[in-house]
Amino acid sequence: MSIYKAGRPWKFDPTTGAGHRPPNSPGEYRMRDGSGCITYIGETNDLARRMREHIRSGKLPTAQGCGSTLEYMVADGRSTSRTRREHEQQSIEKHHPTLNRSKGGEGRPAGK
């Protein structure tokens, strides 16, 4: 059984504000470029905060017409940092996003 509900992820376009803004909840997210390719996959304990960090760093561009989007899935109450990181690693291995430098978690140990 998955820690994420079956179905497609929620989408948000930070340039136009279209879609569903990420909540302050744990989950997994993907960034897509204007052509629809997945450029980054990550997991976090606060989706909204993490999106703002990626916008500030430039990893999630918000220039008019760039077409970048954030897709996310909120984790259920049974998830832990460890289970979300395991799922993140599987997603990275499956999609090979260009901006992920490692196989997930950047080598950080999962918290308790």
C-alpha positions in Angstrom: 0.0 0.0 0.0 1.3 3.4 -1.0 1.7 6.4 1.3 0.2 8.5 -1.5 -3.3 8.2 -2.9 -3.7 6.7 -6.3 -4.2 9.1 -9.2 -2.6 12.0 -10.8 -0.7 14.6 -8.7 -2.0 18.2 -8.1 -0.5 20.8 -10.4 0.5 24.4 -9.8 1.9 27.0 -12.1 3.9 29.5 -10.0 4.0 32.0 -12.9 0.3 32.4 -13.3 -1.0 31.0 -10.0 -3.2 28.5 -11.9 -3.9 25.2 -10.3 -3.8 24.2 -6.7 -1.3 25.9 -4.5 0.7 23.4 -2.4 -0.3 23.1 1.2 2.0 23.2 4.3 2.0 19.4 4.4 4.5 16.6 3.8 4.7 15.0 0.4 6.6 14.4 -2.8 6.9 17.0 -5.6 8.1 17.2 -9.2 9.2 20.2 -11.2 8.5 20.2 -15.0 9.9 22.5 -17.6 7.9 24.1 -20.4 8.2 21.1 -22.6 6.7 18.8 -19.9 10.0 17.0 -18.9 10.5 16.3 -15.2 13.6 18.3 -14.1 13.6 17.6 -10.4 11.9 15.2 -7.9 12.0 15.8 -4.1 10.3 15.1 -0.8 9.7 17.5 2.0 7.7 17.9 5.2 6.3 21.3 3.9 5.4 21.5 0.2 4.6 25.2 0.2 7.8 26.2 1.9 9.9 24.0 -0.4 8.3 25.5 -3.5 9.1 29.0 -2.3 12.7 27.9 -1.7 13.0 26.5 -5.2 11.6 29.7 -6.7 14.0 31.9 -4.7 17.0 29.7 -5.8 15.9 29.8 -9.5 15.5 26.0 -9.7 11.8 26.6 -10.4 11.7 29.5 -12.9 8.8 31.8 -12.8 9.5 34.0 -15.8 6.5 34.8 -18.1 6.2 32.1 -20.7 8.7 29.6 -19.3 5.9 27.1 -18.6 7.4 25.6 -15.5 5.0 23.8 -13.2 5.1 22.0 -9.8 3.3 18.8 -9.4 2.8 17.3 -5.9 1.2 14.6 -3.9 0.4 15.0 -0.2 1.5 12.1 2.0 -0.9 10.4 4.3 -0.7 10.3 8.0 1.2 7.0 8.0 4.2 8.4 6.2 7.6 9.1 7.8 10.6 10.9 6.4 12.1 7.5 5.7 9.1 6.1 3.7 8.9 9.4 1.7 12.6 9.3 0.9 12.4 5.7 -0.2 9.5 6.6 -2.6 11.5 9.6 -3.8 14.5 7.4 -4.6 12.3 5.1 -6.6 10.8 8.0 -8.5 14.3 9.4 -9.3 15.5 6.0 -10.6 12.4 5.7 -12.7 12.4 9.2 -14.3 16.1 10.3 -14.2 15.4 14.1 -13.7 18.2 16.3 -14.9 18.6 18.5 -11.7 18.8 15.6 -9.2 22.5 15.2 -8.4 22.1 12.0 -6.4 19.7 9.1 -6.0 17.6 11.0 -3.4 18.0 12.5 -0.1 21.5 13.9 -0.9 22.9 11.2 1.5 21.1 12.7 4.5 19.9 10.1 7.1 16.1 10.0 7.5 14.9 11.7 10.7 12.8 9.9 13.2 
